[in-house]
């Protein structure tokens, strides 16, 4: 800005100097010329008057004096009679001179002629005398061009002086002009007391600042929302650039990949985890191909999904997004589903095979008449077992749905336990097991049939896996938040390695799908009892826990919310 002000001031000063010098020179020159003409006219009149008195002898007198103007006497035919600066008889005829012609015609004549070099200008003034001759006086002076040329050094000196002054003044003016601008408070543009001409600009800056602030706030909110969403995702999210350096990574990804520390932005993906599956999906995504791989870390199983990030205009890959999913539970569920299918097939096939075998023997006459009742009884038992198995499977399926239309009622756990124990007393006596009920009344909102089945399965299992003489103690208690049912036996117990799986479908501690000596289900049952118990507890939003030791018995505790 300083340079522009200085340049503008210099241009204005130079133009002003040139125009002023030109007009002053022209005006001075014109004034000088007018004075010169007037002086020449007066002198011509004086000489003419003297010649009228004394004749041509007056001209002879003038020769002895130093005279600055040229005097010429011209005859009526243009012949030069006298000239004080040249030999008259050697001069050319002057009849064609403009001033001579005007003097002969009008009595007075004048003209101005420039020299060939344009440096000199001569003014001629002529009058007609009484005898018809023409008296002409001439004065020579500088032309206007010569005057301008003579003024040029002064103009240059003046231009230099003015340029220096303009430089000094421009710096001073610039400082004075910019002082309010340099102190502008751009954080509050409209509050500045500055030039009125800047008001539209400051208003525009204010509006743009408000728009920018609004956009920055919105962008900040979007970033916070994105960070909040990604940080609270259960899935891991990794964003990498084309150079495989991490642009963003959330907490879930760090946890799933087993990373140490929290700050990986800007680091190479190898620093996050060196697993080949992770490197493979990253490389393929950066090559423009979406890919999936399975990543295993200890017992954790993760699924990696990688997709390239492209620019809209160039369609070039600028980075990649990697999604890390914990599929441990889904893999476990899939494994359990496969095991369940295999177990169901096995459990259904076993009684069906027995029924088919007994029926075939009876059909082929291989059974004695006296054994028909026994064989029919076995077929009936296997059929009942098959029906029980199907009922249990259907019960679990209904409980899995969560939205089954069971009828909820107020149920007293103590009364329900008492009813179940009365039904199982004969079975307990057969095993030399004494059933004990302790505690008191505890009412909950539940499905009566499911609570009955839960207690029945727990007590029946306690009887089956206890060696008599012994006892099974059922306790019902109540606190501020829950009603607690506990079934405790002093049976064979459950090994530590199996305790986490006893609630799985078709799982038996003996792992052999045990049968009695006749091939029918023995203590092993259908293998769905405890699975049903767990589903019933879950359906009622309760909690179940197990404590057991080999040879010391088992204690199962179920807590229902009030």
C-alpha positions in Angstrom: 0.0 0.0 0.0 2.9 2.4 0.8 4.3 1.8 -2.7 0.9 2.5 -4.3 0.5 5.8 -2.4 4.1 6.9 -3.2 3.6 6.0 -6.9 0.3 7.9 -7.0 1.7 10.9 -5.3 4.8 11.0 -7.5 2.7 10.7 -10.7 0.4 13.5 -9.5 3.4 15.7 -8.5 5.2 15.1 -11.8 2.2 15.8 -13.9 1.6 19.0 -11.8 5.2 20.1 -12.3 5.2 19.5 -16.0 1.8 21.2 -16.6 2.7 24.1 -14.3 6.1 24.6 -15.9 4.6 24.4 -19.4 1.9 26.9 -18.7 4.1 29.3 -16.7 6.7 29.2 -19.5 4.1 29.8 -22.1 2.5 32.7 -20.1 5.9 34.2 -19.3 6.9 33.9 -22.9 3.7 35.5 -24.2 4.1 38.4 -21.7 7.7 38.8 -22.8 6.7 38.8 -26.5 4.0 41.3 -25.9 6.5 43.6 -24.1 9.0 43.1 -26.9 6.4 44.0 -29.6 5.3 47.1 -27.7 8.8 48.2 -27.3 9.6 47.6 -30.9 6.5 49.5 -32.0 7.4 52.5 -29.8 10.9 52.6 -31.1 9.7 52.4 -34.7 7.4 55.4 -34.1 10.2 57.3 -32.6 12.6 56.6 -35.5 10.0 57.5 -38.0 9.3 60.8 -36.2 13.0 61.6 -36.1 13.4 60.8 -39.8 10.5 63.1 -40.6 12.5 65.9 -38.9 16.0 65.1 -39.9 15.7 62.7 -42.9 18.0 59.8 -43.6 20.8 61.6 -41.8 19.2 60.4 -38.6 19.9 56.8 -39.6 23.6 57.7 -40.1 23.7 59.1 -36.5 22.3 55.8 -35.2 25.2 53.8 -36.7 27.5 55.4 -34.2 25.4 54.2 -31.4 25.1 50.6 -30.2 21.5 49.7 -31.2 20.0 46.4 -30.2 17.3 46.3 -32.9 17.8 46.0 -36.6 16.7 49.0 -38.7 15.9 48.7 -42.4 14.7 51.3 -44.9 12.9 49.9 -47.9 11.9 51.7 -51.1 8.5 51.4 -52.6 9.7 48.8 -55.1 11.2 46.6 -52.3 14.8 47.7 -52.7 16.7 48.0 -49.5 17.9 51.6 -49.1 19.5 51.2 -45.6 20.2 48.4 -43.1 22.2 48.9 -39.9 23.4 45.2 -39.9 24.1 44.5 -43.5 25.2 46.1 -46.8 22.0 47.5 -48.3 22.9 47.0 -52.0 23.7 43.4 -51.5 20.4 42.5 -49.9 17.6 40.8 -51.8 14.4 42.6 -52.7 11.9 42.9 -49.8 8.7 43.5 -51.7 7.5 40.0 -50.9 7.9 40.5 -47.1 4.6 40.3 -45.4 5.2 43.3 -43.1 6.4 45.4 -46.0 3.3 44.6 -48.1 1.0 45.5 -45.2 2.8 48.8 -44.5 2.6 49.8 -48.2 -1.1 48.9 -48.2 -2.3 49.9 -44.8 0.5 52.1 -43.4 1.5 49.6 -40.7 2.6 46.0 -41.0 4.0 43.3 -38.7 5.0 39.6 -38.9 6.9 37.0 -36.9 9.3 34.4 -38.3 11.2 31.5 -36.7 14.7 30.6 -37.5 15.5 27.3 -39.2 16.7 25.8 -35.9 13.5 26.9 -34.1 15.8 28.4 -31.5 15.2 32.1 -32.5 12.1 34.1 -33.3 12.2 37.5 -35.0 9.5 40.1 -34.8 9.2 42.6 -37.6 7.3 45.9 -37.4 7.1 48.3 -40.4 5.5 51.7 -41.0 5.0 53.7 -44.2 6.8 57.1 -44.2 5.6 60.3 -45.9 7.8 59.8 -48.9 6.4 56.4 -49.6 9.4 54.4 -48.2 8.9 51.8 -45.5 10.8 51.9 -42.2 11.1 48.4 -40.6 12.5 47.5 -37.2 13.2 43.9 -36.2 13.9 42.4 -32.8 15.1 38.8 -32.2 14.4 36.7 -29.1 14.2 33.1 -27.9 11.3 31.0 -29.3 8.9 29.2 -27.0 10.7 26.0 -27.6 14.0 27.5 -26.6 12.3 29.0 -23.5 11.0 25.5 -22.5 14.4 24.0 -23.1 16.1 26.5 -21.0 13.6 25.7 -18.2 14.3 22.0 -18.4 17.2 21.8 -15.8 15.1 23.7 -13.3 12.2 21.4 -14.0 14.4 18.3 -13.4 15.8 19.8 -10.1 12.3 20.7 -9.0 11.0 17.2 -9.9 13.8 15.5 -7.8 13.0 17.8 -4.9 9.3 17.1 -5.2 9.9 13.3 -5.6 11.9 13.3 -2.4 9.2 15.3 -0.7 6.5 13.0 -2.1 8.4 10.0 -0.8 8.6 11.5 2.7 5.0 12.7 2.5 3.8 9.3 1.2 5.4 7.5 4.2 3.9 10.0 6.6 0.5 9.9 4.9 0.6 6.1 4.7 1.4 5.8 8.4 -1.4 8.3 9.2 -3.9 6.5 6.9 -3.0 3.0 8.0 -2.8 3.8 11.7 -6.6 3.3 12.2 -6.6 0.3 9.9 -3.7 -1.4 11.7 -5.5 -1.0 15.0 -8.8 -2.6 13.7 -10.4 -5.1 16.0 -11.3 -7.8 13.5 -12.9 -9.9 16.3 -15.5 -7.1 16.6 -15.5 -5.4 13.1 -18.6 -3.3 13.5 -17.4 -1.8 16.8 -14.4 0.0 15.2 -14.4 3.8 15.0 -12.7 4.2 11.7 -13.2 5.7 8.2 -16.8 5.8 7.1 -15.7 4.4 3.7 -14.6 1.2 5.4 -18.0 0.6 7.0 -19.4 -1.6 4.2 -16.2 -3.7 4.3 -16.3 -4.1 8.0 -19.9 -5.0 7.9 -19.2 -7.6 5.3 -16.3 -8.9 7.4 -18.6 -9.1 10.3 -21.2 -11.1 8.4 -18.5 -13.4 6.9 -17.0 -13.9 10.4 -20.5 -14.8 11.8 -21.0 -17.3 8.9 -17.5 -18.7 9.5 -18.1 -19.0 13.2 -21.4 -20.7 12.6 -19.8 -23.1 10.1 -17.0 -23.8 12.5 -19.4 -24.5 15.4 -21.4 -26.8 13.2 -18.2 -28.6 12.0 -17.1 -28.9 15.7 -20.5 -30.3 16.6 -20.3 -32.8 13.7 -16.8 -33.8 14.8 -17.9 -34.3 18.4 -21.0 -36.3 17.2 -18.7 -38.4 15.0 -16.2 -38.9 17.8 -19.0 -39.8 20.3 -20.6 -42.2 17.9 -17.3 -43.9 16.9 -16.0 -44.0 20.5 -19.2 -45.7 21.7 -19.4 -48.1 18.9 -19.0 -51.8 19.9 -17.4 -52.3 16.4 -13.9 -51.2 15.8 -13.3 -48.4 13.2 -10.0 -47.6 11.5 -9.4 -45.0 8.8 -6.1 -45.0 7.0 -4.5 -42.9 4.3 -3.0 -44.1 1.0 0.4 -44.4 2.9 -1.2 -46.8 5.4 -0.8 -44.3 8.2 -3.8 -44.1 10.6 -6.0 -41.1 10.3 -8.6 -42.2 12.9 -9.1 -45.2 15.2 -11.7 -45.7 17.9 -11.4 -47.3 21.3 -13.2 -50.5 20.3 -10.6 -51.1 17.5 -7.7 -50.6 19.9 -9.3 -53.0 22.4 -10.2 -55.7 19.8 -6.8 -55.6 18.2 -5.0 -55.6 21.6 -3.2 -52.3 21.1 -1.3 -50.8 23.9 -2.0 -47.1 24.5 -4.5 -44.8 23.0 -2.6 -42.5 20.6 -2.1 -44.1 17.2 -3.2 -41.2 14.9 -0.4 -40.7 12.4 1.2 -44.0 13.2 1.6 -46.8 10.6 -1.0 -49.5 10.8 1.8 -52.0 11.5 2.3 -50.3 14.9 -1.3 -51.0 15.7 -1.1 -54.8 15.0 1.2 -56.9 12.8 -1.4 -59.6 12.1 -1.2 -60.7 8.5 -5.0 -60.6 8.0 -5.2 -57.0 9.0 -2.3 -56.1 6.6 -3.9 -58.1 3.8 -7.3 -56.3 4.0 -5.5 -52.9 4.2 -3.4 -53.7 1.1 -6.4 -54.9 -0.9 -8.5 -51.9 0.1 -5.8 -49.5 -1.0 -5.6 -51.3 -4.3 -9.3 -50.5 -4.8 -10.8 -53.9 -3.8 -13.1 -54.5 -0.8 -12.2 -57.5 1.2 -12.9 -59.5 4.4 -10.7 -61.6 6.6 -11.0 -63.4 10.0 -8.7 -62.2 12.8 -8.0 -64.4 15.8 -6.4 -63.2 19.0 -6.5 -65.7 21.9 -10.1 -66.7 22.4 -11.3 -63.6 20.6 -12.5 -63.9 17.0 -12.9 -60.8 14.9 -14.1 -60.2 11.4 -12.3 -57.6 9.3 -14.1 -55.7 6.6 -12.1 -53.2 4.5 -13.4 -50.8 1.8 -11.5 -48.3 -0.3 -12.1 -44.6 -0.1 -12.2 -42.8 -3.5 -12.3 -39.2 -4.7 -15.4 -38.3 -6.6 -13.5 -36.5 -9.4 -10.5 -38.7 -10.0 -11.9 -42.0 -8.8 -8.5 -42.6 -7.2 -8.0 -44.5 -3.9 -7.1 -42.0 -1.2 -7.4 -44.3 1.8 -9.4 -47.1 3.3 -11.9 -47.8 6.1 -11.5 -51.0 8.1 -14.4 -52.3 10.3 -13.4 -54.7 13.1 -16.3 -56.8 14.3 -16.2 -59.1 17.4 -17.8 -62.3 16.1 -16.8 -64.4 19.1 -20.3 -64.8 20.3 -21.8 -65.3 16.9 -19.2 -68.0 16.2 -19.9 -69.6 19.5 -23.7 -69.4 18.8 -23.1 -71.0 15.4 -21.0 -73.7 17.1 -23.7 -74.3 19.6 -26.3 -74.4 16.9 -24.4 -77.1 15.0 -23.9 -79.0 18.2 -27.6 -78.6 19.0 -28.6 -79.9 15.6 -26.3 -82.9 16.0 -27.5 -83.6 19.5 -31.1 -83.2 18.6 -30.6 -85.7 15.7 -28.8 -88.0 18.1 -31.3 -87.7 20.9 -34.2 -88.2 18.5 -32.5 -91.1 16.7 -31.8 -93.0 19.9 -35.4 -93.6 21.1 -36.6 -94.0 17.5 -34.0 -96.7 16.9 -35.1 -98.5 20.1 -38.8 -98.2 19.2 -38.1 -99.4 15.6 -36.0 -102.3 17.0 -38.6 -103.5 19.5 -41.4 -103.2 16.9 -39.4 -105.1 14.3 -38.7 -107.9 16.7 -42.4 -108.1 17.6 -43.3 -108.0 13.9 -40.9 -110.9 13.0 -42.2 -113.1 15.9 -38.9 -112.9 17.7 -40.6 -111.9 21.0 -42.1 -114.6 23.2 -45.7 -114.1 24.1 -44.9 -113.5 27.7 -42.5 -110.7 26.8 -45.0 -108.6 24.7 -46.0 -106.6 27.7 -42.3 -105.9 28.6 -41.5 -104.9 25.0 -44.6 -102.7 24.7 -43.6 -101.0 28.0 -40.1 -100.3 26.6 -41.7 -98.9 23.4 -43.9 -96.7 25.5 -41.0 -95.5 27.6 -39.0 -94.5 24.6 -42.0 -92.8 23.0 -42.5 -90.8 26.2 -38.9 -89.9 26.2 -39.2 -88.8 22.6 -42.3 -86.7 23.5 -40.5 -85.2 26.5 -37.5 -84.4 24.3 -39.7 -82.7 21.7 -41.6 -80.8 24.4 -38.3 -79.6 25.9 -37.0 -78.4 22.5 -40.2 -76.6 21.8 -40.1 -75.0 25.2 -36.6 -73.7 24.7 -37.7 -72.4 21.2 -40.6 -70.5 22.8 -38.3 -69.0 25.5 -35.8 -68.0 22.8 -38.5 -65.9 21.2 -38.9 -63.7 24.3 -42.3 -62.5 23.1 -44.1 -65.7 23.8 -47.7 -65.2 25.1 -47.2 -66.8 28.5 -49.6 -65.7 31.2 -47.9 -63.9 34.1 -49.2 -64.2 37.6 -48.2 -63.6 41.2 -46.2 -66.7 42.2 -45.0 -67.7 45.7 -41.6 -69.3 45.3 -41.9 -71.1 48.6 -45.3 -72.6 47.8 -44.1 -73.6 44.3 -41.0 -75.3 45.8 -43.2 -77.1 48.3 -45.5 -78.5 45.6 -42.5 -79.7 43.5 -40.9 -81.4 46.4 -44.1 -83.2 47.3 -44.2 -84.6 43.7 -40.5 -85.7 43.8 -40.6 -87.2 47.3 -41.1 -90.8 46.0 -38.2 -90.4 43.6 -36.0 -89.0 46.4 -36.9 -91.9 48.7 -35.9 -94.4 46.0 -32.5 -92.7 46.0 -32.4 -92.5 49.8 -32.4 -88.7 49.6 -34.2 -86.5 52.1 -35.7 -83.3 50.7 -35.6 -80.2 53.0 -37.4 -76.8 52.4 -36.2 -73.8 54.3 -37.0 -70.0 54.2 -40.4 -68.4 53.8 -42.9 -66.8 51.5 -41.5 -64.8 48.5 -43.9 -63.6 45.8 -42.8 -62.6 42.3 -44.4 -61.8 39.0 -43.8 -64.8 36.8 -45.2 -67.6 34.6 -46.3 -70.3 37.1 -45.7 -73.3 34.8 -42.2 -72.1 34.0 -41.3 -71.6 37.6 -42.7 -75.0 38.4 -40.5 -76.5 35.6 -37.4 -74.6 36.8 -37.7 -75.8 40.4 -38.6 -79.4 39.3 -35.5 -79.6 37.0 -33.1 -78.3 39.7 -34.4 -80.6 42.4 -34.6 -83.6 40.1 -31.0 -83.0 39.0 -29.9 -82.7 42.6 -31.6 -86.0 43.4 -30.1 -87.8 40.3 -26.5 -86.7 41.0 -26.6 -87.4 44.8 -25.6 -90.7 46.3 -27.8 -91.7 49.2 -28.2 -91.6 52.0 -28.0 -87.8 51.7 -30.2 -84.7 51.5 -31.2 -81.9 49.1 -31.9 -78.5 50.7 -34.1 -76.0 49.0 -34.1 -72.4 50.4 -36.3 -69.5 49.5 -35.3 -66.1 50.8 -36.3 -62.5 50.1 -34.4 -59.2 50.3 -35.2 -55.6 49.2 -34.6 -56.2 45.5 -35.0 -59.9 44.8 -36.4 -63.3 45.7 -33.7 -65.9 45.9 -34.1 -69.7 45.3 -31.2 -71.9 46.3 -31.0 -75.7 45.6 -28.1 -77.4 47.3 -27.0 -81.1 47.3 -24.1 -83.1 48.6 -23.7 -85.2 45.5 -20.8 -86.0 43.1 -20.3 -82.3 42.1 -19.2 -80.9 38.8 -15.6 -80.7 37.7 -14.3 -77.1 37.3 -13.7 -77.5 33.5 -17.4 -78.3 32.9 -19.0 -75.7 35.1 -19.2 -73.0 32.4 -21.0 -75.4 30.0 -23.6 -77.2 32.2 -26.3 -74.8 31.1 -25.7 -75.6 27.4 -28.2 -77.7 25.5 -27.6 -81.4 25.6 -24.5 -81.1 27.7 -23.9 -83.8 30.2 -21.0 -83.9 32.7 -20.2 -87.5 31.9 -19.9 -86.6 28.2 -21.2 -90.1 27.3 -25.0 -89.6 26.9 -25.3 -92.3 29.6 -28.0 -94.9 29.5 -29.1 -97.5 32.0 -28.4 -101.2 31.4 -31.5 -101.4 29.2 -30.4 -98.6 26.9 -33.0 -96.1 28.1 -32.1 -92.7 29.5 -30.5 -92.9 32.9 -29.2 -90.0 35.0 -28.3 -88.3 31.8 -31.9 -87.3 30.9 -32.4 -85.3 27.7 -29.6 -82.9 28.5 -32.0 -80.0 28.2 -33.0 -79.6 31.9 -30.5 -77.0 32.9 -30.7 -75.3 29.5 -34.4 -74.8 30.2 -33.6 -73.5 33.7 -31.3 -70.9 32.2 -33.8 -69.8 29.6 -36.6 -69.5 32.2 -34.3 -67.4 34.4 -33.4 -65.2 31.5 -37.1 -64.9 30.4 -37.9 -63.6 33.9 -34.9 -61.1 33.8 -33.3 -63.0 36.7 -29.8 -64.2 37.5 -28.4 -67.7 38.0 -25.1 -68.8 39.5 -23.4 -72.1 40.3 -21.0 -73.3 43.0 -19.7 -76.8 42.8 -16.7 -79.0 43.8 -16.0 -82.6 42.9 -17.2 -84.9 45.8 -18.6 -81.9 47.8 -21.9 -81.3 46.0 -23.4 -78.5 44.0 -25.2 -75.3 44.9 -27.4 -73.4 42.3 -28.8 -70.0 43.2 -31.5 -68.2 41.2 -32.4 -64.6 41.9 -35.7 -63.1 40.5 -36.3 -59.3 40.6 -39.3 -58.2 42.7 
